[in-house]
Amino acid sequence: MQVAVAADHVFDGTILRHDCAVVVEGSRIRAVMHRSEVPAAIPCRQLPQNAWLTPGFIDTQVNGGGDVLFNDDPTPRGIAAIAAAHRRFGTTALLPTLLSDTPAKMRAARDAAEAIAVADPSVIGLHFEGPFLSPDKAGVHDRGMLRRPGPDDVELLAPLRNGVTLITLAPEQGARGHLLRSWRLRECGFRSAIPWRLTRKPAPRSQKG
């Protein structure tokens, strides 16, 4: 069934339109048109005067929300509460984010994200913020949780069946553990946003007198 939402101002991601409506069917946008062109057979909801209708925000680092911290409640219920809290402020897609924690907690977070992503399209994956971080720059992370990656982490960090897995790490930690260069991880679909090799500062050139 198609429904329409009309507003005085509609930003479609590229241009700003006025007195337009967005026609939605299920989870997909089917059309953007002037509100006067919406067929009579399509129910149309009119937003308040001077309201703006825009694409939702995508937040790739969400540690908590609604008085729930993901590390404290790595369950589908916890993720649902976090997503609902952020949705009120325009975030329509997010990655629940786990700070550096135990392998068991990481597994629980992964299972929770897999489970809820089937029913809640706003959960588009999972973000592991650590534990492969530099102990010298731990920030708010518990240094006792920081570690180097090992072979058992390959499947844990692979992309979800129903979303993506984002990993924040210190490059030198990944290189030392040889995890990021593992053919098994690349076979699982991992793509890196950083170089495989550590960047070294070039030695200064000698100056000739």
DRENTORZA-837522 format. One record per residue (C-alpha): chain; x, y, z. Coordinates in steps of 0.2 Angstrom, whole numbers, plus 2048, in hexadecimal, padded with zeros to 3 digits. Layout:
<node c="A" x="X" y="Y" z="Z"/>
...
This chain:
<node c="A" x="800" y="800" z="800"/>
<node c="A" x="806" y="811" z="7FB"/>
<node c="A" x="805" y="820" z="807"/>
<node c="A" x="80B" y="832" z="805"/>
<node c="A" x="812" y="83F" z="811"/>
<node c="A" x="811" y="851" z="80B"/>
<node c="A" x="81A" y="860" z="812"/>
<node c="A" x="81D" y="872" z="80E"/>
<node c="A" x="830" y="86F" z="80C"/>
<node c="A" x="837" y="85E" z="805"/>
<node c="A" x="84A" y="85B" z="803"/>
<node c="A" x="84D" y="84C" z="7F9"/>
<node c="A" x="85F" y="84B" z="7FC"/>
<node c="A" x="864" y="856" z="7ED"/>
<node c="A" x="858" y="864" z="7EB"/>
<node c="A" x="84B" y="86D" z="7F6"/>
<node c="A" x="839" y="86B" z="7F0"/>
<node c="A" x="82A" y="875" z="7F6"/>
<node c="A" x="818" y="86F" z="7F9"/>
<node c="A" x="81C" y="85D" z="7F4"/>
<node c="A" x="818" y="84B" z="7FA"/>
<node c="A" x="823" y="83C" z="7FC"/>
<node c="A" x="81A" y="82C" z="7F7"/>
<node c="A" x="81F" y="81C" z="801"/>
<node c="A" x="81B" y="80A" z="7FE"/>
<node c="A" x="821" y="7FE" z="80C"/>
<node c="A" x="833" y="803" z="80F"/>
<node c="A" x="836" y="80C" z="7FF"/>
<node c="A" x="833" y="81D" z="7F8"/>
<node c="A" x="82A" y="81C" z="7E7"/>
<node c="A" x="828" y="82E" z="7E2"/>
<node c="A" x="82A" y="840" z="7E7"/>
<node c="A" x="81D" y="84C" z="7DF"/>
<node c="A" x="814" y="85B" z="7E2"/>
<node c="A" x="806" y="858" z="7EF"/>
<node c="A" x="7F9" y="85D" z="7E3"/>
<node c="A" x="7FE" y="84F" z="7D8"/>
<node c="A" x="7FC" y="841" z="7E5"/>
<node c="A" x="7EE" y="835" z="7DF"/>
<node c="A" x="7DE" y="835" z="7E9"/>
<node c="A" x="7E0" y="823" z="7EC"/>
<node c="A" x="7F0" y="825" z="7F6"/>
<node c="A" x="7ED" y="82B" z="808"/>
<node c="A" x="7F7" y="83B" z="80B"/>
<node c="A" x="7FD" y="841" z="81C"/>
<node c="A" x="800" y="853" z="81D"/>
<node c="A" x="80E" y="859" z="829"/>
<node c="A" x="80C" y="869" z="833"/>
<node c="A" x="80E" y="87A" z="82A"/>
<node c="A" x="820" y="87F" z="826"/>
<node c="A" x="826" y="86D" z="82A"/>
<node c="A" x="835" y="866" z="821"/>
<node c="A" x="836" y="854" z="81B"/>
<node c="A" x="848" y="84E" z="818"/>
<node c="A" x="852" y="83D" z="817"/>
<node c="A" x="856" y="836" z="828"/>
<node c="A" x="867" y="837" z="830"/>
<node c="A" x="873" y="828" z="830"/>
<node c="A" x="87D" y="826" z="840"/>
<node c="A" x="88B" y="81A" z="83F"/>
<node c="A" x="891" y="81C" z="851"/>
<node c="A" x="883" y="81A" z="85E"/>
<node c="A" x="889" y="814" z="86F"/>
<node c="A" x="878" y="816" z="877"/>
<node c="A" x="867" y="81F" z="879"/>
<node c="A" x="858" y="820" z="883"/>
<node c="A" x="861" y="81D" z="893"/>
<node c="A" x="868" y="80D" z="88B"/>
<node c="A" x="87B" y="80A" z="888"/>
<node c="A" x="87E" y="7FC" z="87C"/>
<node c="A" x="88D" y="7F5" z="886"/>
<node c="A" x="881" y="7F3" z="894"/>
<node c="A" x="873" y="7EB" z="88A"/>
<node c="A" x="879" y="7E3" z="87A"/>
<node c="A" x="868" y="7DB" z="876"/>
<node c="A" x="85B" y="7DE" z="869"/>
<node c="A" x="850" y="7E7" z="876"/>
<node c="A" x="85F" y="7F3" z="87A"/>
<node c="A" x="862" y="7F7" z="868"/>
<node c="A" x="84F" y="7FA" z="865"/>
<node c="A" x="84F" y="807" z="874"/>
<node c="A" x="85E" y="80F" z="86D"/>
<node c="A" x="857" y="810" z="85B"/>
<node c="A" x="847" y="817" z="862"/>
<node c="A" x="84F" y="825" z="86C"/>
<node c="A" x="85A" y="82B" z="85D"/>
<node c="A" x="84B" y="829" z="850"/>
<node c="A" x="842" y="837" z="85A"/>
<node c="A" x="850" y="843" z="854"/>
<node c="A" x="851" y="83E" z="842"/>
<node c="A" x="85D" y="82F" z="842"/>
<node c="A" x="854" y="822" z="837"/>
<node c="A" x="863" y="816" z="835"/>
<node c="A" x="871" y="812" z="841"/>
<node c="A" x="87F" y="806" z="846"/>
<node c="A" x="87E" y="802" z="859"/>
<node c="A" x="890" y="804" z="85F"/>
<node c="A" x="899" y="7F9" z="86C"/>
<node c="A" x="8A8" y="800" z="875"/>
<node c="A" x="8B6" y="7F5" z="878"/>
<node c="A" x="8B0" y="7E5" z="882"/>
<node c="A" x="8B2" y="7D3" z="884"/>
<node c="A" x="8B0" y="7C6" z="875"/>
<node c="A" x="8A1" y="7C0" z="87E"/>
<node c="A" x="899" y="7D1" z="87E"/>
<node c="A" x="89E" y="7D4" z="86C"/>
<node c="A" x="895" y="7C4" z="867"/>
<node c="A" x="886" y="7C9" z="871"/>
<node c="A" x="886" y="7DA" z="868"/>
<node c="A" x="888" y="7D1" z="857"/>
<node c="A" x="879" y="7C5" z="85A"/>
<node c="A" x="86E" y="7D3" z="860"/>
<node c="A" x="871" y="7DE" z="851"/>
<node c="A" x="86E" y="7CF" z="846"/>
<node c="A" x="85E" y="7CB" z="84E"/>
<node c="A" x="856" y="7DD" z="84E"/>
<node c="A" x="85C" y="7E1" z="83D"/>
<node c="A" x="84F" y="7D5" z="836"/>
<node c="A" x="841" y="7DF" z="83D"/>
<node c="A" x="848" y="7F0" z="83F"/>
<node c="A" x="84F" y="7F8" z="82F"/>
<node c="A" x="856" y="807" z="838"/>
<node c="A" x="864" y="7FB" z="83F"/>
<node c="A" x="86F" y="7F9" z="830"/>
<node c="A" x="87D" y="7F0" z="839"/>
<node c="A" x="889" y="7F0" z="847"/>
<node c="A" x="898" y="7FB" z="84C"/>
<node c="A" x="8A7" y="7F4" z="857"/>
<node c="A" x="8B0" y="802" z="85E"/>
<node c="A" x="8BF" y="7F8" z="864"/>
<node c="A" x="8C6" y="7EE" z="86C"/>
<node c="A" x="8D4" y="7EF" z="860"/>
<node c="A" x="8DA" y="800" z="865"/>
<node c="A" x="8EA" y="808" z="86B"/>
<node c="A" x="8EC" y="807" z="87E"/>
<node c="A" x="8F5" y="817" z="87D"/>
<node c="A" x="8E5" y="820" z="876"/>
<node c="A" x="8D8" y="816" z="87F"/>
<node c="A" x="8CD" y="826" z="882"/>
<node c="A" x="8BD" y="820" z="88B"/>
<node c="A" x="8C0" y="80D" z="887"/>
<node c="A" x="8C5" y="801" z="895"/>
<node c="A" x="8D8" y="7FE" z="892"/>
<node c="A" x="8D5" y="7EC" z="89A"/>
<node c="A" x="8C9" y="7E8" z="88B"/>
<node c="A" x="8D6" y="7ED" z="87D"/>
<node c="A" x="8DE" y="7DF" z="874"/>
<node c="A" x="8E6" y="7DA" z="864"/>
<node c="A" x="8DB" y="7D1" z="858"/>
<node c="A" x="8DD" y="7BE" z="855"/>
<node c="A" x="8D6" y="7B0" z="849"/>
<node c="A" x="8C6" y="7AE" z="854"/>
<node c="A" x="8C1" y="7C0" z="850"/>
<node c="A" x="8BF" y="7BD" z="83D"/>
<node c="A" x="8AD" y="7B6" z="83D"/>
<node c="A" x="8A9" y="7C2" z="84B"/>
<node c="A" x="8AD" y="7D1" z="841"/>
<node c="A" x="8A6" y="7CB" z="830"/>
<node c="A" x="897" y="7D5" z="828"/>
<node c="A" x="887" y="7D0" z="830"/>
<node c="A" x="87A" y="7C7" z="826"/>
<node c="A" x="86E" y="7D5" z="827"/>
<node c="A" x="87A" y="7E4" z="828"/>
<node c="A" x="88C" y="7EA" z="828"/>
<node c="A" x="899" y="7E9" z="835"/>
<node c="A" x="8A3" y="7F9" z="838"/>
<node c="A" x="8B4" y="7F7" z="842"/>
<node c="A" x="8BD" y="805" z="84A"/>
<node c="A" x="8CF" y="800" z="84E"/>
<node c="A" x="8E1" y="806" z="84F"/>
<node c="A" x="8EA" y="801" z="83F"/>
<node c="A" x="8F9" y="7FB" z="848"/>
<node c="A" x="8EF" y="7EF" z="853"/>
<node c="A" x="8E7" y="7E7" z="844"/>
<node c="A" x="8F8" y="7E6" z="83B"/>
<node c="A" x="901" y="7DE" z="84A"/>
<node c="A" x="8F3" y="7D1" z="84B"/>
<node c="A" x="8F3" y="7CE" z="838"/>
<node c="A" x="8E0" y="7CE" z="839"/>
<node c="A" x="8DD" y="7DB" z="82C"/>
<node c="A" x="8E8" y="7D2" z="81F"/>
<node c="A" x="8DF" y="7C1" z="822"/>
<node c="A" x="8D8" y="7B9" z="812"/>
<node c="A" x="8CA" y="7B2" z="81D"/>
<node c="A" x="8C4" y="7C3" z="822"/>
<node c="A" x="8C4" y="7CA" z="810"/>
<node c="A" x="8BB" y="7BA" z="80B"/>
<node c="A" x="8AE" y="7BF" z="818"/>
<node c="A" x="8AB" y="7CF" z="80F"/>
<node c="A" x="8B6" y="7DB" z="819"/>
<node c="A" x="8BB" y="7EB" z="811"/>
<node c="A" x="8C7" y="7F7" z="818"/>
<node c="A" x="8C7" y="80A" z="819"/>
<node c="A" x="8D9" y="80B" z="81E"/>
<node c="A" x="8E9" y="805" z="815"/>
<node c="A" x="8EF" y="7F3" z="819"/>
<node c="A" x="900" y="7F9" z="81D"/>
<node c="A" x="905" y="805" z="82A"/>
<node c="A" x="90A" y="816" z="823"/>
<node c="A" x="91B" y="81A" z="828"/>
<node c="A" x="922" y="82C" z="828"/>
<node c="A" x="92F" y="82D" z="81B"/>
<node c="A" x="941" y="831" z="821"/>
<node c="A" x="947" y="843" z="81E"/>
<node c="A" x="951" y="845" z="80F"/>
<node c="A" x="963" y="84A" z="812"/>
<node c="A" x="967" y="85C" z="80C"/>
<node c="A" x="976" y="85F" z="802"/>
<node c="A" x="981" y="86D" z="806"/>
